[in-house]
Amino acid sequence: MYKYNFNSMSTIVQISISQELFANDLMPVYKLFSSIEDTCSRFKKDSELSRLNQQVGQEVNVSSDLYIILQEALKYYEETNGVFNPGILSAIENSGYTKSIEFIKGRELESSPRSTSDSSRNRPYQLNESTRTVTLQTRIDLGGIAKGWVIDRAADFLLKYGYGFINVGGDIRIFGRLPRPLNIGIEDPFDSTKMISSIQVSDGGVATSTSMKRRWKMNGRNKHHLIDAKSGEPSTSTILSSTVTAPTATEADVLAKVTLLMGEEDGKAFILSKKNNAVIINQGREIWRGGE
């Protein structure tokens, strides 16, 4: 397998593919990741999403890519009864996550004035299919679902060159027919240098959601990036790591997050109803496997 790496979305994009590629072959992939980051990053003040978040309550024309991602996000919001909720930007900023994770991870942050958030009470936005416009009800964050979406688009593009997979910060999408399944190690939530379990994937996507990696402190209290939309606070779920397979990286990313946010009883039932393969690790390091 030939391997190609580049930086995007505050992480490393790793491509493994059966055929050697050249700069011109990979350029559309580089441009795709750069374009979606420019479109959906909440940390770039001039991104399309940042501009949209300044126009809450107004009907706004958006680009085709952003509209499609908003459609996907709203579909999962409805399918999960709001457990997956893009409208948590004020809540996540209130918890201190106001800068890209490399600037706050593991640090003690000072509290700042809190923004009001009604993410749990309202649908986060309305879409108008005929005009391809969006009206926000609250400010939104599309980080995770945008990452899954761009991984899927890149995989679709690379398929014409051969088989392989893309790994972007642990979100993986396979393209083509692999000669053998991938055996993906799953980290111990308490010690990222150790593998505590694994999952095999032969096609589609796989993603892990964990509350143990993107962490910081504020007012002496531990905080993380996975927000319970009902409370507006970081989730208190006893699931610390949720790894889920799905046909696409987008769906895998959403389902892994939703499973963790639901907690052990509801999260396991959710996975069993979906019939997806999954590995769940709780705060006692107990491992539960579903769908196999």
N, C-alpha and C positions, 0 to 999 in steps of 0.2 A: 504494500500500500504506500502511496505517495502522501506526504503530510505537508500541509501549508497552514501557517498561523498568522494572524494579524490581530491588532487590538481594536475593540469597538465596544460600546455600551458598558464601559468600565470593567471589562473583562477580556479574556482571550477567546477569539474565534478559532477553533481548530477544525480543519477539514482533512479527512482521510479518504482517499479515492484510489480506485484501481488503475487509473491512467495518469500519466504525467501531464501536468498542465503548465502553461506558460503565462506570463504576465497578462497578455491580452485575453486569455481564457478566464482568468480570475478577476479582471477589472470590473465586469458587471456585478460580481458578488460584492467586491469592495464598495462599489457605488451604491448598491442596494442597502447595505448596512448603514453607510453614511447618510443616505437619504432618510431612512426610517428614524435614525437617531435625531437628525435635524427636524423631523416631523413630530416625533413623539416624546422627546426628552423633556421632562419638567425642570431639569437643571440648566437648560439653555434658555436664556431669557428671550431669545429671538426665534425659538422653535415655534412651529405652528400650534402645538398644544399649549404652550405658554401664552401665546396671543389669544387663543380661544378661551383660556381660563380667565382672561381679563374682561370677558364679554358675557358673563353669566346673565341669563335672562334675555339675551338677544339672539335672534335667528342669524346664523352665520354660515356662509358658504365655506366648505372645506375641500381639501384635495381629495382625489379619488382614493388614495391609499388610506388617509385618515378616516374617511367615511366607512371604508370596508372594515377597518379595525374597530371602529365604533359600533358597527353592526354586530361584529363577532362578540364584543364585550357585552353588549346589551342582550344578546341571545343567552349568554352564560349567566348574566344577572337574573334573567327570567327563569331559566332552567333550574337554578339553585335557590330560588326564592330570596335572592338578595344576599346570600352568603358571599358569593363573588360580587364585589361592588366596587366599580371604578371611582365612586364618589367619596373617596376617603382622603382626599388630598389635605384638607384642613386638619383632619384628625392625625394624619401621619406627621404633618408639620408641627402640630401641638406636642407630639411626642419627641420632637427634636430632629427628625429626619428632614432637614432643610437643605442639605448639601449631598453631593455624590458620596456613596458609602465610604470610599477610601479616605475621606476627610473627617469622618466622625467615628468610624469603627473602633471600638475599645476605649473611647474617650469619655471624659466627664463633661457634659454640656450644661451651659447655663439655660435656665428656662426663659422663654420669651413670651410676649403678649399672645394670648390664645386667640385663634380665629374661631368664629362660630361655624358649626358643622351640623347639617341636617341630613347627613348621608343615609341614616337608617330610616328616615321618615318619608323620603321621596325617591321616586325613580330619578337616577342621576341626570338624565337628559332625554330629550325627545328628538327623533329623527324624522325628517320629511323626505320620503323616497322620491317624490316627483321633482323637488327642487334640489335634492342632495344637500340639504342644510341640516344643521344641528342647533338645538336650543338647550344650553346647559341649565340645570336647576341648582347645581353646586359645582365647585371645582373638582376636576377629575385627575386621576393618575392612571396611565396606561402602560407602565413600565414592563410588567411581567408578560402581559398578553401581546404587547408589541414585539417583545423578544421572540416569543414563540412563533408569531406570525412571520417575522422576517426569516427565521430559521427554515420554516416550511417553504417560503418562496425561494430561498437559496437552494434548498434540496431539490425542488422541482427543476430549477435551472441546471444544476450539476448532473442531473440524471442522464442528460444526453451524452455525457463524457464517460460514464461507467457507473459502477456501484461504489458505495462507501457510506460515510456518515459525517454529520456536523455536530460538534460539541461546543456549546456556548455557555460557559459557566455552569455546566452540569445538565443543561437542557440539551437533549440529543435527538436528532432525527436521522433515520436511516433512509437511504435512497437506493433503488435497484435491488438486486437479489444478492445478498451476502453469501459467500461460500459456507459460512458457519455463523451461528448466532453470536451476538456480542454478550460477553459476561461482564456486567457492569458492577463494580464494587460500590457498596454503600457505606459511607463513613459513620463511625461512632459519633453521635452528636456531641459528646463531651470531649472527644479527642480526634481531630481531623487527620491525624497521622495514622490512625488505625481503621481498618475495614471491619465492620461488624456483621455485614451480610452482603448479599449480591442478588442480582436479578438478571435473567437472560432475556434478550430482545432480538428478534429476527427481522422485524419490520416496524414501520411506524415510528412513534416517538416515545420518549421516556423523560420524566422530569422529577426532581426532588425539591420539596419545599421544607425548609427547616427554620425554626425560630432561634437557632443557636449561632448562626454565622454573622448575620447583620445585626450586631448588638452594640449598645453604648449605654451610658448612664446619664440620667438627668435628675438633679436633686437627690443624688445618692441611690436612685432606684434604677434597676435594670430595665432597659427598653429594647424593643426589636421592631422590625418593619411590618409584621403581619397583624393587620388591624382587624379587630372584631367590629364590624360596621354597626352593630346594635349598641355597643357600649362606647364606641369611638376611642377605645384604648387598645394597646397591644393585647393580642389574644392570650388568655390564660389556659389554653388547651394543654392537656397532659401529653398530647402527641408532640414530640420534639422533631420528628423527621418523618416525612411522608413521600414515598417514591411510587409513582404511578405510570403505567404504560397506557398508550392510546394510539389511535391511527395517525394523529398529527402531534407535533411538538406543542402547538397552541393548546389543544385539548389536554394534553398531558400536564402542561404547566398549570392550567386552571384547575384540573381535578386534584392535583397534588396539593394545591393551596386550600381548596375547599375542604378536602378530607381532613387536613390539619385543623382548620378553623372550626369544623363541626365537633371536634373532640372524639374520644375513643369510641363510645357507643354508637353515636350517629355517623361518625366517619367510616367505621367498619361496615355498618349497614348500607351506607351510600355506595361504597366500593362493591359490595356483594350484589347490590341492585344493578350496578353498571356492568358487572362481570369483567372488569379490567383487572389485570395483574397488579399487585401492589405489595409493598413492604412498609409497614408502619412500626416505628420505634417510639416507645413512650419514655417518660422521665425515669423509670426504673430500669431502663435498657432492655425491657422486654420486647421481643420481636414478634410481630403478627404478619402472616402472609395471607393474602386473599386473591382469589380468582385463578389459582393455579390448579 
